[in-house]
Amino acid sequence: MKGLLKFLFVPVLVVGVLANMKDIKRYIRIRNM
């Protein structure tokens, strides 16, 4: 059960990080303008 939870948690974490990076890049671009 613990292994399955980790298996499900990792992709969610990766998706969250990628979404945050996209938002951060957009924020930096807006600030630099």
Backbone atoms as SQL, in Angstrom:
CREATE TABLE atoms (id INTEGER PRIMARY KEY, chain TEXT, resi INTEGER, resn TEXT, atom TEXT, x REAL, y REAL, z REAL);
INSERT INTO atoms VALUES
  (1, 'A', 1, 'MET', 'N', 0.846, -1.203, 0.000),
  (2, 'A', 1, 'MET', 'CA', 0.000, 0.000, 0.000),
  (3, 'A', 1, 'MET', 'C', 0.884, 1.256, 0.000),
  (4, 'A', 2, 'LYS', 'N', 1.926, 1.241, 0.826),
  (5, 'A', 2, 'LYS', 'CA', 2.808, 2.397, 0.908),
  (6, 'A', 2, 'LYS', 'C', 3.529, 2.609, -0.421),
  (7, 'A', 3, 'GLY', 'N', 3.973, 1.502, -1.052),
  (8, 'A', 3, 'GLY', 'CA', 4.648, 1.604, -2.351),
  (9, 'A', 3, 'GLY', 'C', 3.710, 2.161, -3.407),
  (10, 'A', 4, 'LEU', 'N', 2.436, 1.726, -3.383),
  (11, 'A', 4, 'LEU', 'CA', 1.448, 2.208, -4.350),
  (12, 'A', 4, 'LEU', 'C', 1.210, 3.698, -4.155),
  (13, 'A', 5, 'LEU', 'N', 1.135, 4.136, -2.897),
  (14, 'A', 5, 'LEU', 'CA', 0.909, 5.552, -2.596),
  (15, 'A', 5, 'LEU', 'C', 2.053, 6.394, -3.150),
  (16, 'A', 6, 'LYS', 'N', 3.290, 5.906, -2.965),
  (17, 'A', 6, 'LYS', 'CA', 4.455, 6.627, -3.481),
  (18, 'A', 6, 'LYS', 'C', 4.402, 6.670, -5.004),
  (19, 'A', 7, 'PHE', 'N', 3.988, 5.540, -5.624),
  (20, 'A', 7, 'PHE', 'CA', 3.899, 5.450, -7.086),
  (21, 'A', 7, 'PHE', 'C', 2.892, 6.457, -7.629),
  (22, 'A', 8, 'LEU', 'N', 1.815, 6.710, -6.879),
  (23, 'A', 8, 'LEU', 'CA', 0.808, 7.684, -7.313),
  (24, 'A', 8, 'LEU', 'C', 1.245, 9.111, -6.996),
  (25, 'A', 9, 'PHE', 'N', 1.994, 9.271, -5.918),
  (26, 'A', 9, 'PHE', 'CA', 2.381, 10.609, -5.448),
  (27, 'A', 9, 'PHE', 'C', 3.428, 11.256, -6.344),
  (28, 'A', 10, 'VAL', 'N', 4.373, 10.460, -6.851),
  (29, 'A', 10, 'VAL', 'CA', 5.477, 11.013, -7.655),
  (30, 'A', 10, 'VAL', 'C', 4.979, 11.737, -8.912),
  (31, 'A', 11, 'PRO', 'N', 4.105, 11.136, -9.748),
  (32, 'A', 11, 'PRO', 'CA', 3.628, 11.859, -10.950),
  (33, 'A', 11, 'PRO', 'C', 2.891, 13.148, -10.595),
  (34, 'A', 12, 'VAL', 'N', 2.112, 13.135, -9.521),
  (35, 'A', 12, 'VAL', 'CA', 1.386, 14.342, -9.098),
  (36, 'A', 12, 'VAL', 'C', 2.379, 15.435, -8.725),
  (37, 'A', 13, 'LEU', 'N', 3.438, 15.049, -8.024),
  (38, 'A', 13, 'LEU', 'CA', 4.465, 16.013, -7.620),
  (39, 'A', 13, 'LEU', 'C', 5.158, 16.600, -8.843),
  (40, 'A', 14, 'VAL', 'N', 5.482, 15.745, -9.816),
  (41, 'A', 14, 'VAL', 'CA', 6.157, 16.199, -11.039),
  (42, 'A', 14, 'VAL', 'C', 5.265, 17.177, -11.800),
  (43, 'A', 15, 'VAL', 'N', 3.983, 16.843, -11.939),
  (44, 'A', 15, 'VAL', 'CA', 3.045, 17.722, -12.651),
  (45, 'A', 15, 'VAL', 'C', 2.937, 19.067, -11.933),
  (46, 'A', 16, 'GLY', 'N', 2.883, 19.027, -10.605),
  (47, 'A', 16, 'GLY', 'CA', 2.797, 20.263, -9.826),
  (48, 'A', 16, 'GLY', 'C', 4.028, 21.136, -10.020),
  (49, 'A', 17, 'VAL', 'N', 5.201, 20.512, -10.016),
  (50, 'A', 17, 'VAL', 'CA', 6.447, 21.270, -10.202),
  (51, 'A', 17, 'VAL', 'C', 6.493, 21.885, -11.594),
  (52, 'A', 18, 'LEU', 'N', 6.094, 21.120, -12.615),
  (53, 'A', 18, 'LEU', 'CA', 6.114, 21.641, -13.989),
  (54, 'A', 18, 'LEU', 'C', 5.154, 22.816, -14.124),
  (55, 'A', 19, 'ALA', 'N', 3.967, 22.707, -13.520),
  (56, 'A', 19, 'ALA', 'CA', 2.987, 23.795, -13.582),
  (57, 'A', 19, 'ALA', 'C', 3.538, 25.032, -12.878),
  (58, 'A', 20, 'ASN', 'N', 4.185, 24.835, -11.726),
  (59, 'A', 20, 'ASN', 'CA', 4.755, 25.965, -10.988),
  (60, 'A', 20, 'ASN', 'C', 5.869, 26.629, -11.786),
  (61, 'A', 21, 'MET', 'N', 6.698, 25.837, -12.460),
  (62, 'A', 21, 'MET', 'CA', 7.784, 26.399, -13.265),
  (63, 'A', 21, 'MET', 'C', 7.224, 27.255, -14.395),
  (64, 'A', 22, 'LYS', 'N', 6.133, 26.786, -15.016),
  (65, 'A', 22, 'LYS', 'CA', 5.509, 27.542, -16.108),
  (66, 'A', 22, 'LYS', 'C', 4.993, 28.879, -15.580),
  (67, 'A', 23, 'ASP', 'N', 4.332, 28.859, -14.419),
  (68, 'A', 23, 'ASP', 'CA', 3.808, 30.091, -13.817),
  (69, 'A', 23, 'ASP', 'C', 4.941, 31.027, -13.421),
  (70, 'A', 24, 'ILE', 'N', 6.023, 30.468, -12.879),
  (71, 'A', 24, 'ILE', 'CA', 7.166, 31.289, -12.457),
  (72, 'A', 24, 'ILE', 'C', 7.810, 31.952, -13.667),
  (73, 'A', 25, 'LYS', 'N', 7.955, 31.210, -14.766),
  (74, 'A', 25, 'LYS', 'CA', 8.550, 31.791, -15.979),
  (75, 'A', 25, 'LYS', 'C', 7.681, 32.925, -16.511),
  (76, 'A', 26, 'ARG', 'N', 6.360, 32.727, -16.481),
  (77, 'A', 26, 'ARG', 'CA', 5.439, 33.770, -16.948),
  (78, 'A', 26, 'ARG', 'C', 5.559, 34.997, -16.044),
  (79, 'A', 27, 'TYR', 'N', 5.650, 34.775, -14.738),
  (80, 'A', 27, 'TYR', 'CA', 5.766, 35.873, -13.769),
  (81, 'A', 27, 'TYR', 'C', 7.058, 36.653, -13.995),
  (82, 'A', 28, 'ILE', 'N', 8.152, 35.935, -14.240),
  (83, 'A', 28, 'ILE', 'CA', 9.442, 36.607, -14.483),
  (84, 'A', 28, 'ILE', 'C', 9.364, 37.427, -15.769),
  (85, 'A', 29, 'ARG', 'N', 8.733, 36.860, -16.800),
  (86, 'A', 29, 'ARG', 'CA', 8.626, 37.564, -18.085),
  (87, 'A', 29, 'ARG', 'C', 7.813, 38.844, -17.910),
  (88, 'A', 30, 'ILE', 'N', 6.721, 38.782, -17.150),
  (89, 'A', 30, 'ILE', 'CA', 5.878, 39.965, -16.913),
  (90, 'A', 30, 'ILE', 'C', 6.663, 41.013, -16.114),
  (91, 'A', 31, 'ARG', 'N', 7.438, 40.566, -15.128),
  (92, 'A', 31, 'ARG', 'CA', 8.201, 41.506, -14.295),
  (93, 'A', 31, 'ARG', 'C', 9.297, 42.196, -15.091),
  (94, 'A', 32, 'ASN', 'N', 9.895, 41.484, -16.045),
  (95, 'A', 32, 'ASN', 'CA', 10.999, 42.057, -16.818),
  (96, 'A', 32, 'ASN', 'C', 10.518, 43.071, -17.851),
  (97, 'A', 33, 'MET', 'N', 9.231, 43.050, -18.186),
  (98, 'A', 33, 'MET', 'CA', 8.719, 43.964, -19.208),
  (99, 'A', 33, 'MET', 'C', 8.645, 45.401, -18.697);
